[in-house]
Amino acid sequence: MGFTFFFRDFQTLDLIREYVLPVIGLRRYINIWSAGCSTGQEPYTIAILLRENMGPMLFRNVKLLATDIDEHNEYGTIIRNGSYPAKELERIPPEIFKRYFAPLPDKPDYCLIDEEIRKRVEFQQHNLLKLIPVRDDLSLIVCKNVLLHFTEEERVNVLRMYYHALNESGFLIVEHTQKMPEALQGHFEQVVPYAQLFRKVNGRK
Ligand SMILES: C[S@@+](CC[C@H](N)C(=O)[O-])C[C@H]1O[C@@H](n2cnc3c(N)ncnc32)[C@H](O)[C@@H]1O
């Protein structure tokens, strides 16, 4: 099972709030891809961040596509259920936890995520190395702690697929250790020098 947890990376969340949301929040439909999402903690964290910074009407236009190769065919069920062991939720800021999680009545050591959040996250089993994007009008792609599993050539191919799957000037976030490969230098601009947040440069192949 892919190692992951809620609110894993506060810096990424701050970057989304500061640089990504002011741009994508102006769009009518906001499609986000959490690629290599494991059991869903990453897309659910992003959904909560968006809801915290958006009115309920606009939030209904958000769709978070959560995908993973999901070798044991179980991530979809976990994500659709939206319930997680209470012990794994300790990192969540307490006021957020209170607003979006409630213990399951018949299983109090598990907590269920609020329905408003669950409705925005949709899981698909998907192998990134097939190089077929889940859609081609994405405002943001988050792909963290996944690219390190690939060869340099695979990374270039997957990042090129992301380039074409983003809408005009869409955003991409990858893990800190991933530098943009030479082959794609003109395709993305780095938004801040201290983090791997990129913005698509339009018109490249
Ligand atoms: C360490 S988890 C990262 C989870 C989440 N992105 C995070 O950072 O917390 C890595 C995930 O990448 C997925 N993965 C590995 N190869 C993949 C592929 N070819 N296509 C899709 N997902 C893949 C694994 O199944 C695993 O769930």
The ligand as a Gaussian input file, in Angstrom:
#p B3LYP/6-31G(d) Opt

LIG

0 1
 C        4.022000       6.869000      -1.827000
 S        2.455000       6.774000      -2.628000
 C        2.108000       8.522000      -2.824000
 C        0.729000       8.884000      -2.367000
 C        0.441000      10.387000      -2.395000
 N        0.634000      10.940000      -3.703000
 C        1.301000      11.126000      -1.378000
 O        2.278000      11.779000      -1.748000
 O        1.006000      11.029000      -0.181000
 C        2.930000       6.331000      -4.300000
 C        1.751000       5.804000      -5.110000
 O        2.124000       5.757000      -6.499000
 C        1.411000       4.695000      -7.081000
 N        2.001000       4.327000      -8.374000
 C        3.204000       3.742000      -8.610000
 N        3.354000       3.484000      -9.937000
 C        2.237000       3.954000     -10.555000
 C        1.795000       3.970000     -11.901000
 N        2.554000       3.464000     -12.895000
 N        0.592000       4.510000     -12.185000
 C       -0.180000       5.010000     -11.186000
 N        0.173000       5.011000      -9.883000
 C        1.370000       4.469000      -9.559000
 C        1.526000       3.592000      -6.028000
 O        0.539000       2.595000      -6.219000
 C        1.345000       4.384000      -4.734000
 O        0.024000       4.347000      -4.258000

